Amino acid sequence: MINNAAVQYPQDNFSNIDLDQVKITYDTNVISYFHIVLCALKYLKENDCIINTSSVTAYRVSDYLVDYASTKGAIFSLTRFLSKMLANKNNPCHVNYCWSFLST
């Protein structure tokens, strides 16, 4: 199962960030991953895999994507948590992340 959803709203000044924009960014980029994983857990079997796409901006932050970059950091943390939680005898599936390289 692959989670790959994201929006970004570049802002060159932190004070221009609208909290509604931040909520949309988090709902799309992070909360949707929770929904999909919760639904998928019922169907995943041994050796199945969850892949969460993220971005290098979680580590190499751009000057204008602060809300986007913070969601990508949240995805790394979620992935590490899921990997540890699901790597047991009751739920032996693999959880990994990868960077999504998209160009428009």
Secondary structure by P-SEA (a helix, b strand, c coil): cbbbbbbbbbbcccccccaaaaaaaaaaccaaaaaaaaaacccccccbbbbbbbcccccccccccaaaaaaaaaaaaaaaaaaaaacccccbbbbbbbbbbbcc
